[in-house]
Every structure is written in C-alpha cells, then in structure tokens.
C-alpha cells in the first residue's frame, strides 16, 4: 500500500505542472472565445466566409466557429508573449514579485506553488547548461547509489589536498531538483550516465517513476 501511495504522489507531482499549465491556458482560451462570440469580429468573419464562397449557408456556422477558435488560440499565445515581455519591465516585474509573495503566504497552496514555480524556472532558465553530465555515485553509504549532475570536471582546491583528480557534483533532492547540496568526489568514484539532463530531471521529479528511454534496446 505504501508503494502504491508513493507511486501515486510521484506521478501526481510529475504531471501537476503540465495539468496546471493546460488548465490555465484552456481557461484563458475560453475567456477569449466567449468575448469573440457574437462580437463585431464574428460578424466580420461571417462576411469574409460568405464573400470568399467557402461554404453553403448551412456550413457558415461551422466555418465561422473554426476561424474564431483559431483566432482565439493565436490571441491567447500573443497575449501570453506580451505579458511575458511586460513582466521583464521593472514596473510589471515588481507587480509580479508582489503577487508571487502574496501567493507564497497562502497555507498549503504555498508549498505546491513554490515547488512548481522553481521547477518551471529550472526548465526555462540557463541553469541546465551548467550541468555538464548526469552522474551516478555511491551515496549516502556504500551500496546505495544517487544521481547527480557534474558541474565542474575538476577542482584544483580539493586536488591540492587529496592529490587525486576530483570533480564538483550537485546532488538534487526529489521531487524538487532545484534544491540539493554541493559535494566534491573523486573522479574514480563517479560513473557517467548516458542520459540527457532533461531526462534526469524528470526522473528525479517523478521519484524514479518516469525512466528515460533505453537507447540500447531501441538500437
């Protein structure tokens, strides 16, 4: 029962950002769709369909609805791009920061919101580029393996003391890979995994539920 629970919560955390994104996008889409219904835009589209001779009178509603849906979709995408650009401006950035701080203070919701925000920021930022390779090593004890990201192929400060080749590793936590800790390991103790950084992040977020594709089997 515990395994079923753990798998359920891991799966929930894995799809939650996608579900929320789709829900918000659909909500905004429906708002624009309702605004365009029976508006001057609808009248203009109907006139365009009739003049272009795209269909019979009985097909007019269908063609009009399709064009309105396409127009609503394009409008939503452009609106989100404009909002995203505006948030980069100082005034809007301060407003966004205020709303963010307000949402973070809401009990229960704040934990979910903070985690989703951090994960989305990770995928949207250049932070992934600092992860050179996905690695596996024995931690926290012998026989138990952890997955991390190599952030530097060498560390001269540690190498001067140990007289061995060392490397910097970021060990992320699950299900939130934006937090974790920095450790220095011997290169000989680190095994490089043949998977993409994106796939490794998904693996960590899902708690091991979402495994990357097996390239060897496909080949």
Buried (B, 14 or more C-beta within 10 A) or exposed (E): EEEEEEBEEBBEBBEBBEEBEEEEBEEBBEEBBEEBEEEEBBEEBBEEBBEEEBBEEEEBEEBBBEBBBEBBBEBBEEEEEEEEEEEEEEEBEEEBEEEEEEEEEEEEEEEEBBBBBEBBEBEEEEBBEEBBBBBBBBBEEEEEEBBBBBBBEEBEEBBEEEEEBBBBBBBBEBBBBBEBEEBBBBBEBBEEBEBEBEBBBBBBBBBEBBEBEEEEEEE
